[in-house]
Amino acid sequence: MAEATTNKLVEKSQVAPITTKTTSLPLSFLDLPSTGSFYNNFYDFPHPTHIFYETKLPSLKHTLSLTLQHFYPLAGNLLCPPPPHKPFIRCTDNDSVTLTVIESQADFNLLSSNQPKSLKDLGKLVPNLSCTTVPNDTFVSPLLALQITVFPNCGLCISITYCHAIMDGRSCCYFMKCWSSICRSGGVDLTLLEISPPCFDREVLRDTKGLEAIFLRDYFEARSTWKVGHGPLPKHGIDDEGYVKATITFGRDDIEAMKKWALNQWKKDDKFQAPQHLSTFVVTSAFLWVSLVKAIYRNDNEEEQVEMIEDYFRFAADCRDRLEYPIPATYFGNCLTRCYVGLK
C-alpha cells in the first residue's frame, strides 16, 4: 500500500551545454524502436537539505553542463515527421535539459531497499518527457530529463528518463559515469580525465540484413496510433496502489547450486546433450521464467485436457562485441538485438 507522502517542488531549471551547435543526427536502424526508459540511482546523504542546496546542487548543475558539452545530442529533440520521412534528432543553439529538484518526506530506506515498495511511489521519483506537435503533423520530444529527489537527512535519488532513440542502457551508463567523473574531479574537462569522448557516427553500423525497412514499417504503424501531446513516449508511474516492485538477489552459492541442479536434470534426458557450461544469465532467467509461468497458470486444472499454450521469454542482448565488423568502444547509441525463446 502506498503511503500518503508530501513532495515539494524546489526548482525546475534548464541546463544547457556551455556551447552548442546546430546540426542534425540521423537514426540508425537500431535506433528506430524508440520507447522511453528510466533509471533511479539512490545515494546516502545524511545531511540537512540546505547543505545539498548550497554546495552539491550548484556543482551537479555546473558539471552536468560540462558533460553535455561532449554529449550534446542529449540536449536536442527527436523529430518525428509523417511518413514517408524518417525520424531524426535535431540540435540547435537553444537546446537544454530539464532538471527538476523535489523534496520528499517519503521513506528513503524503503524506496532504496530490495523490499517491496509501491510503483506509484517510485513513479514520483521519475521525470516525464513531454511531447508537442508542430505544423505538418510532426511530433517533437526532448531526449532527456533529470530529477533529483532530496530526502532530508537521509539521501538522494537522481533519476534519468530518456528516449531510446538516442541511446541504450550501456550508453546511458556511460553518460552517467562521465558526469560522475567530472563532478568528482571538481569540474575537470572530460579530455583531461583520460576518458574517451562518445562516438555519434551512425554510419559505423551496417544494415546487412535489410532490417531498417522492417523497423520503419513497424514504426510508421505505431506512429499512426500516437495521440497529440503524447507521442512515442509512455507516461511513467502506475496509479493503482496495488502494484509493487521488489528486488530478489542471488548469492554465488545460490547461482552455483542452480547451475549444478540444471546440468544434472539435463543429463537425465537422453534427447539432449548437456552443455559444458551454463552462464549466470541463463540460470537466473530460467528460474524467473519458470516461476512466472507457474504463477500465471497455477489455477489450471491439470486433470483436464487443456489447449496447448505457447509462452515466450524476451530479452535484449548487446551487439557491440558480436557484430561481424568492429565498431568503436565508445559508440553512443543503440546496439541491441531483440531475442526470444518459446516454450509450449
Phi, psi and omega in degrees: 000130180288142179274150176280098183246159182252127175245131180245128177285119180271311177195157173226115185232165177250125179250124184243155170300152181301316174229147180228168177219149180274120181199173175230151182233120178288162175263139173282171180296336178277348178275345191296320176289088193255076173270182179259147177223160179208158176223144173250131178238118183260141180223136174289133177209077185280062183222158176300155185296327184296332178294319178294314183295327185272332186242309188279318184298313178301322179293319179297318181291318180294314181288333174296318178298319178295321180292318179297340176301325180267338180246045189304327180298337180296336178274355182275198183228149173269124177253127181240086178286166180291159178301148010266014183285142180273150176291156179206168180256130179248131178242133181227176180292341185259013183290148177199169179244135179281127176240116181253136178243124182239143172249126187236145175259012180290168182281102182297318182298323179289311184296330182267001183268178175273357183288157177300132177219155186295132175295332178295319178291320178295326180296335179289346180271352190252130176282152177259150174261121181272150181236138177239164178240128180252170179307156183074021174059043179254126176274136180235125182223137172295159184261343186209141172217146182232146176221133175248119177254124183258126175253104188310129176064014182233298185183190182227156170228118176256114184249141179235129174244132182218156175276130185293350179292337184263332184195160173257186184297322180295318178294322178298316178297323178297317177298313181295322179293321177295316177300316179298318181294317179294321179294317182293331181277355181085017176105017177289141182297151184302321182294331179281347178268007181058037176250126182292137177290159181289154177252120182256008184290106180287347181287347181288341178266131182249129180270076184283345183253004180069035184283335183301319180298321179290314181294324177295320178300314179295322179296313180297325178293317178292323181298328181295345181260355182293147178253153180299131180085357181244308175064214187277356190253118179287153177280135181276156177096153180233131182282334181288121183286353182281348182269133179230164178231136178222158179245128178253126182253144177243127175279172181301319180296321178298315183294316180296323178295319178295320178297314181297316180296316182296317180294321178296319178294323180296319182293339179285342182262116183285347184284335185233145177272128182291137178290161179284335185212143172240129180282162177299321179298318182297312185288323179289323177295319179297318178299316179297313184295313180299317180296320181293316179297318178297322181291321182290318186254023184292339182269359179293139179277109184293338182283340180268152177281113182252156179291140179299129182249135179257130181235149183232144173247119184249144177203165179251146180233138178287134184257358189304322180257012184240004180278163179282354181222154183280149171230157181301142179297336182262016179303129183247108182166206178258130175218061183238151170239146181267127183240154175204156175224140184254155180214136176254000000 
